[in-house]
Amino acid sequence: MQNDSHSNNSGRLVTVIRIRGRAGIRKKFETTLNLLNLHKPNHATLLPLTANYKGMLQKIRHLIAWGEPSLDMLLQLLKQRGKVVNGGDLNDELVKEKSRGKYQNVTELTEAIWEKKSLQEIEWLRPVFRLHPPVKGFKNIKKSFEGGGSYGYWGKDIDRILKRMI
């Protein structure tokens, strides 16, 4: 594994966006993408940055963009792209109903996700966010973010691409 500056950010919440399609992808990479619920390009998911997930992200780093979103961007992502399992769009009424009063609105849910660093406890929330392709497109999906492209670790800059995709 690379010795990057982001390798010791254990437990932090990260957004992972699939930026490449299915053509020419090895089966082991496709399997890893499916385990992360990234079935199609422009799908995103939220994960805690544990050792297991770090290994998976490193394995498929040439197919995804990932980084730590801000709380404001996470709120915007949930409000505009969040969906409920067997339901509709995420809104304050559905949050209150599905959580049985534990969360009063989307803002409280966002703060809970931000603090707990996981979506797994919230089974009624769909784990994947279907995003639009970014406005003005990706820079270059065949180069890493550090090399002037789009794939790989973005860090806090993931907000820039999320803003263009929501």
PASEBA-1860 file (N, C-alpha, C; in nm, 3 decimals):
! residues 166
1> MQNDSHSN> 0.084/-0.118/0.000/0.000/0.000/0.000/0.088/0.124/0.000 ~ 0.041/0.228/-0.067/0.117/0.352/-0.072/0.125/0.416/0.064 ~ 0.232/0.486/0.089/0.248/0.559/0.213/0.208/0.704/0.187 ~ 0.078/0.728/0.179/0.026/0.861/0.152/-0.007/0.932/0.281 ~ -0.028/1.062/0.269/-0.063/1.141/0.387/-0.201/1.105/0.440 ~ -0.285/1.042/0.357/-0.419/1.006/0.400/-0.426/0.867/0.462 ~ -0.315/0.798/0.475/-0.319/0.660/0.522/-0.340/0.647/0.673 ~ -0.331/0.757/0.747/-0.351/0.747/0.891/-0.477/0.821/0.938
9> NSGRLVTV> -0.573/0.841/0.850/-0.698/0.907/0.884/-0.804/0.805/0.923 ~ -0.770/0.708/1.004/-0.857/0.597/1.035/-0.989/0.640/1.098 ~ -1.098/0.580/1.050/-1.229/0.603/1.106/-1.302/0.724/1.053 ~ -1.239/0.804/0.970/-1.305/0.922/0.918/-1.403/0.883/0.808 ~ -1.505/0.964/0.790/-1.606/0.940/0.688/-1.553/0.986/0.553 ~ -1.564/0.900/0.453/-1.520/0.936/0.318/-1.633/0.913/0.219 ~ -1.633/0.993/0.115/-1.724/0.975/0.003/-1.646/0.909/-0.110 ~ -1.703/0.805/-0.167/-1.639/0.733/-0.277/-1.730/0.745/-0.399
17> IRIRGRAG> -1.674/0.791/-0.511/-1.750/0.809/-0.635/-1.687/0.723/-0.744 ~ -1.768/0.644/-0.810/-1.718/0.565/-0.923/-1.712/0.655/-1.046 ~ -1.594/0.662/-1.108/-1.579/0.752/-1.223/-1.559/0.678/-1.355 ~ -1.536/0.548/-1.351/-1.516/0.473/-1.476/-1.624/0.366/-1.492 ~ -1.653/0.333/-1.615/-1.757/0.235/-1.647/-1.707/0.092/-1.638 ~ -1.778/0.000/-1.705/-1.751/-0.143/-1.694/-1.653/-0.194/-1.798 ~ -1.637/-0.126/-1.907/-1.557/-0.178/-2.019/-1.411/-0.199/-1.979 ~ -1.363/-0.320/-2.000/-1.223/-0.351/-1.978/-1.180/-0.363/-1.834
25> IRKKFETT> -1.274/-0.375/-1.742/-1.239/-0.383/-1.600/-1.230/-0.530/-1.559 ~ -1.124/-0.564/-1.489/-1.106/-0.702/-1.442/-1.215/-0.739/-1.343 ~ -1.246/-0.868/-1.340/-1.353/-0.918/-1.255/-1.328/-0.887/-1.107 ~ -1.204/-0.898/-1.061/-1.176/-0.872/-0.919/-1.202/-0.725/-0.883 ~ -1.178/-0.633/-0.978/-1.208/-0.493/-0.952/-1.359/-0.468/-0.952 ~ -1.429/-0.533/-1.045/-1.575/-0.520/-1.053/-1.639/-0.574/-0.925 ~ -1.586/-0.685/-0.873/-1.638/-0.743/-0.748/-1.619/-0.646/-0.632 ~ -1.503/-0.584/-0.625/-1.477/-0.487/-0.518/-1.572/-0.368/-0.529
33> LNLLNLHK> -1.594/-0.319/-0.650/-1.687/-0.208/-0.671/-1.828/-0.248/-0.627 ~ -1.870/-0.370/-0.659/-2.003/-0.416/-0.619/-2.015/-0.429/-0.467 ~ -1.909/-0.471/-0.400/-1.911/-0.479/-0.254/-1.930/-0.342/-0.190 ~ -1.883/-0.239/-0.259/-1.897/-0.101/-0.210/-2.025/-0.034/-0.260 ~ -2.113/-0.110/-0.326/-2.239/-0.059/-0.383/-2.216/0.044/-0.493 ~ -2.105/0.033/-0.564/-2.076/0.125/-0.674/-2.094/0.048/-0.805 ~ -2.221/0.028/-0.843/-2.254/-0.057/-0.957/-2.240/0.014/-1.091 ~ -2.255/0.146/-1.093/-2.251/0.222/-1.218/-2.167/0.347/-1.200
41> PNHATLLP> -2.119/0.403/-1.312/-2.047/0.530/-1.302/-2.137/0.639/-1.242 ~ -2.077/0.732/-1.172/-2.143/0.844/-1.107/-2.227/0.803/-0.986 ~ -2.209/0.681/-0.939/-2.269/0.641/-0.812/-2.171/0.675/-0.701 ~ -2.224/0.715/-0.586/-2.140/0.750/-0.471/-2.191/0.677/-0.348 ~ -2.102/0.658/-0.252/-2.138/0.598/-0.125/-2.053/0.661/-0.015 ~ -2.097/0.644/0.109/-2.025/0.696/0.225/-1.971/0.577/0.304 ~ -1.844/0.585/0.344/-1.780/0.476/0.417/-1.696/0.530/0.532 ~ -1.682/0.451/0.640/-1.582/0.486/0.741/-1.446/0.441/0.689
49> LTANYKGM> -1.344/0.519/0.710/-1.212/0.487/0.655/-1.139/0.393/0.751 ~ -1.178/0.265/0.747/-1.112/0.163/0.828/-1.005/0.094/0.745 ~ -0.926/0.009/0.808/-0.818/-0.060/0.738/-0.872/-0.147/0.624 ~ -0.984/-0.214/0.646/-1.042/-0.298/0.541/-1.085/-0.216/0.421 ~ -1.156/-0.107/0.447/-1.201/-0.022/0.336/-1.083/0.046/0.267 ~ -0.980/0.083/0.344/-0.861/0.144/0.282/-0.799/0.052/0.179 ~ -0.790/-0.077/0.213/-0.734/-0.174/0.120/-0.819/-0.186/-0.006 ~ -0.951/-0.186/0.011/-1.040/-0.193/-0.104/-1.026/-0.069/-0.192
57> LQKIRHLI> -1.017/0.048/-0.128/-1.004/0.172/-0.204/-0.872/0.178/-0.280 ~ -0.766/0.130/-0.217/-0.636/0.127/-0.285/-0.639/0.032/-0.405 ~ -0.709/-0.078/-0.391/-0.717/-0.177/-0.498/-0.785/-0.120/-0.623 ~ -0.888/-0.038/-0.603/-0.965/0.016/-0.716/-0.944/0.166/-0.734 ~ -0.833/0.219/-0.685/-0.810/0.364/-0.687/-0.813/0.423/-0.828 ~ -0.784/0.343/-0.930/-0.785/0.394/-1.068/-0.926/0.399/-1.127 ~ -1.027/0.358/-1.050/-1.165/0.356/-1.098/-1.255/0.452/-1.021 ~ -1.203/0.509/-0.912/-1.286/0.589/-0.821/-1.217/0.721/-0.785
65> AWGEPSLD> -1.298/0.812/-0.734/-1.247/0.933/-0.669/-1.300/0.926/-0.526 ~ -1.216/0.961/-0.428/-1.262/0.954/-0.289/-1.192/1.059/-0.203 ~ -1.261/1.099/-0.096/-1.206/1.197/-0.005/-1.305/1.227/0.106 ~ -1.266/1.316/0.197/-1.348/1.350/0.313/-1.437/1.469/0.280 ~ -1.569/1.450/0.281/-1.659/1.562/0.252/-1.675/1.652/0.374 ~ -1.714/1.776/0.349/-1.745/1.866/0.460/-1.886/1.834/0.509 ~ -1.920/1.882/0.627/-2.053/1.859/0.683/-2.159/1.923/0.595 ~ -2.132/2.043/0.543/-2.229/2.111/0.456/-2.254/2.032/0.328
73> MLLQLLKQ> -2.148/1.978/0.269/-2.164/1.900/0.146/-2.237/1.770/0.173 ~ -2.212/1.709/0.288/-2.283/1.587/0.326/-2.433/1.615/0.342 ~ -2.466/1.728/0.404/-2.606/1.768/0.419/-2.670/1.789/0.283 ~ -2.601/1.857/0.194/-2.653/1.882/0.060/-2.672/1.751/-0.017 ~ -2.577/1.659/-0.003/-2.586/1.529/-0.069/-2.708/1.452/-0.019 ~ -2.730/1.449/0.111/-2.844/1.376/0.166/-2.976/1.441/0.128 ~ -2.983/1.573/0.131/-3.108/1.643/0.098/-3.145/1.627/-0.048 ~ -3.048/1.637/-0.136/-3.079/1.638/-0.279/-3.073/1.500/-0.344
81> RGKVVNGG> -2.992/1.409/-0.292/-2.974/1.279/-0.357/-3.006/1.161/-0.266 ~ -3.038/1.186/-0.139/-3.069/1.076/-0.048/-3.203/1.012/-0.079 ~ -3.208/0.880/-0.070/-3.330/0.804/-0.095/-3.354/0.709/0.021 ~ -3.481/0.676/0.042/-3.520/0.582/0.146/-3.547/0.447/0.079 ~ -3.507/0.338/0.143/-3.534/0.205/0.090/-3.686/0.186/0.086 ~ -3.737/0.137/-0.026/-3.882/0.117/-0.047/-3.961/0.245/-0.025 ~ -3.901/0.357/-0.058/-3.969/0.483/-0.040/-3.924/0.584/-0.143 ~ -3.937/0.708/-0.107/-3.903/0.813/-0.201/-3.780/0.891/-0.159
89> DLNDELVK> -3.783/1.018/-0.195/-3.673/1.106/-0.162/-3.667/1.131/-0.011 ~ -3.547/1.153/0.037/-3.526/1.179/0.179/-3.575/1.318/0.214 ~ -3.666/1.328/0.312/-3.713/1.458/0.360/-3.737/1.448/0.510 ~ -3.768/1.562/0.572/-3.782/1.567/0.718/-3.889/1.472/0.771 ~ -4.003/1.463/0.701/-4.112/1.377/0.748/-4.071/1.229/0.744 ~ -4.008/1.189/0.634/-3.964/1.049/0.623/-3.856/1.015/0.725 ~ -3.766/1.109/0.751/-3.660/1.085/0.850/-3.721/1.062/0.987 ~ -3.817/1.146/1.024/-3.882/1.133/1.154/-3.960/1.001/1.164
97> EKSRGKYQ> -4.030/0.966/1.057/-4.109/0.843/1.055/-4.020/0.718/1.058 ~ -3.922/0.711/0.972/-3.838/0.592/0.960/-3.746/0.572/1.081 ~ -3.703/0.683/1.142/-3.615/0.670/1.259/-3.694/0.656/1.389 ~ -3.825/0.654/1.378/-3.915/0.644/1.494/-3.888/0.755/1.596 ~ -3.867/0.877/1.544/-3.848/0.993/1.629/-3.706/1.015/1.678 ~ -3.614/0.928/1.643/-3.475/0.944/1.687/-3.411/1.068/1.625 ~ -3.443/1.092/1.497/-3.397/1.212/1.427/-3.519/1.290/1.383 ~ -3.517/1.421/1.407/-3.633/1.504/1.374/-3.630/1.555/1.230
105> NVTELTEA> -3.510/1.566/1.173/-3.499/1.618/1.037/-3.370/1.568/0.971 ~ -3.351/1.607/0.846/-3.234/1.562/0.769/-3.105/1.617/0.830 ~ -3.110/1.736/0.886/-2.991/1.796/0.947/-2.942/1.713/1.065 ~ -3.033/1.670/1.152/-2.995/1.585/1.266/-2.939/1.451/1.219 ~ -3.000/1.394/1.115/-2.951/1.269/1.058/-2.810/1.286/1.003 ~ -2.787/1.397/0.934/-2.654/1.425/0.877/-2.550/1.436/0.987 ~ -2.582/1.507/1.094/-2.487/1.521/1.206/-2.458/1.387/1.271 ~ -2.560/1.301/1.282/-2.540/1.167/1.340/-2.449/1.083/1.251
113> IWEKKSLQ> -2.470/1.089/1.121/-2.384/1.015/1.028/-2.242/1.069/1.036 ~ -2.229/1.201/1.044/-2.097/1.266/1.052/-2.021/1.221/1.177 ~ -2.091/1.210/1.290/-2.026/1.172/1.416/-2.000/1.021/1.423 ~ -2.095/0.941/1.378/-2.079/0.795/1.386/-1.993/0.740/1.273 ~ -1.977/0.816/1.167/-1.894/0.778/1.053/-1.944/0.654/0.979 ~ -2.074/0.625/0.987/-2.124/0.505/0.919/-2.272/0.518/0.885 ~ -2.310/0.454/0.777/-2.451/0.447/0.737/-2.512/0.311/0.772 ~ -2.431/0.218/0.820/-2.478/0.082/0.838/-2.587/0.069/0.944
121> EIEWLRPV> -2.589/0.157/1.043/-2.692/0.151/1.147/-2.826/0.202/1.095 ~ -2.822/0.280/0.988/-2.943/0.340/0.934/-2.986/0.257/0.813 ~ -3.052/0.144/0.841/-3.086/0.048/0.737/-3.190/0.100/0.639 ~ -3.270/0.197/0.679/-3.376/0.247/0.593/-3.326/0.351/0.492 ~ -3.200/0.389/0.501/-3.142/0.484/0.406/-3.064/0.408/0.299 ~ -3.092/0.438/0.173/-3.021/0.371/0.064/-2.873/0.403/0.070 ~ -2.786/0.302/0.060/-2.643/0.325/0.077/-2.574/0.388/-0.044 ~ -2.645/0.401/-0.155/-2.584/0.457/-0.276/-2.657/0.585/-0.317
129> FRLHPPVK> -2.580/0.680/-0.365/-2.634/0.806/-0.414/-2.609/0.812/-0.564 ~ -2.715/0.827/-0.642/-2.701/0.834/-0.787/-2.683/0.980/-0.827 ~ -2.566/1.012/-0.873/-2.531/1.150/-0.905/-2.534/1.174/-1.056 ~ -2.543/1.303/-1.094/-2.529/1.342/-1.233/-2.382/1.336/-1.271 ~ -2.351/1.323/-1.399/-2.211/1.342/-1.440/-2.170/1.485/-1.404 ~ -2.044/1.511/-1.373/-2.005/1.645/-1.330/-2.022/1.749/-1.441 ~ -2.067/1.867/-1.403/-2.078/1.977/-1.497/-1.939/2.005/-1.553 ~ -1.926/2.015/-1.683/-1.801/2.032/-1.756/-1.711/1.909/-1.750
137> GFKNIKKS> -1.765/1.797/-1.704/-1.696/1.669/-1.709/-1.579/1.653/-1.613 ~ -1.524/1.531/-1.613/-1.403/1.503/-1.537/-1.285/1.558/-1.614 ~ -1.178/1.594/-1.544/-1.057/1.644/-1.611/-1.000/1.536/-1.701 ~ -0.961/1.424/-1.642/-0.902/1.314/-1.716/-0.916/1.191/-1.627 ~ -0.992/1.092/-1.672/-1.015/0.976/-1.586/-0.902/0.875/-1.594 ~ -0.801/0.903/-1.675/-0.687/0.812/-1.686/-0.565/0.862/-1.611 ~ -0.578/0.975/-1.542/-0.470/1.027/-1.459/-0.520/1.046/-1.317 ~ -0.428/1.033/-1.222/-0.467/1.051/-1.082/-0.489/1.199/-1.052
145> FEGGGSYG> -0.555/1.225/-0.941/-0.582/1.363/-0.900/-0.451/1.439/-0.880 ~ -0.352/1.371/-0.822/-0.222/1.434/-0.800/-0.153/1.466/-0.932 ~ -0.181/1.388/-1.037/-0.120/1.408/-1.168/-0.203/1.493/-1.262 ~ -0.303/1.563/-1.209/-0.386/1.651/-1.290/-0.511/1.586/-1.346 ~ -0.544/1.466/-1.300/-0.662/1.395/-1.349/-0.773/1.392/-1.246 ~ -0.853/1.286/-1.251/-0.972/1.279/-1.165/-0.975/1.160/-1.070 ~ -0.902/1.053/-1.096/-0.917/0.937/-1.008/-0.823/0.946/-0.888 ~ -0.857/0.867/-0.785/-0.772/0.859/-0.667/-0.822/0.944/-0.551
153> YWGKDIDR> -0.731/0.971/-0.460/-0.762/1.041/-0.336/-0.768/1.192/-0.358 ~ -0.881/1.253/-0.324/-0.901/1.397/-0.339/-0.887/1.471/-0.207 ~ -0.902/1.403/-0.095/-0.898/1.471/0.035/-1.019/1.561/0.052 ~ -0.997/1.680/0.105/-1.107/1.776/0.127/-1.160/1.832/-0.004 ~ -1.083/1.820/-0.112/-1.125/1.872/-0.243/-1.237/1.791/-0.306 ~ -1.278/1.681/-0.244/-1.388/1.601/-0.298/-1.516/1.684/-0.305 ~ -1.526/1.787/-0.220/-1.642/1.876/-0.223/-1.657/1.945/-0.359 ~ -1.545/1.976/-0.423/-1.550/2.044/-0.553/-1.621/1.958/-0.657
161> ILKRMI> -1.587/1.831/-0.661/-1.650/1.745/-0.762/-1.792/1.708/-0.722 ~ -1.818/1.690/-0.592/-1.954/1.661/-0.547/-2.049/1.775/-0.581 ~ -2.003/1.897/-0.563/-2.084/2.014/-0.593/-2.126/2.015/-0.740 ~ -2.035/1.973/-0.828/-2.064/1.971/-0.971/-2.152/1.852/-1.010 ~ -2.163/1.752/-0.923/-2.240/1.631/-0.957/-2.378/1.626/-0.893 ~ -2.400/1.701/-0.787/-2.530/1.698/-0.719/-2.629/1.776/-0.801
END
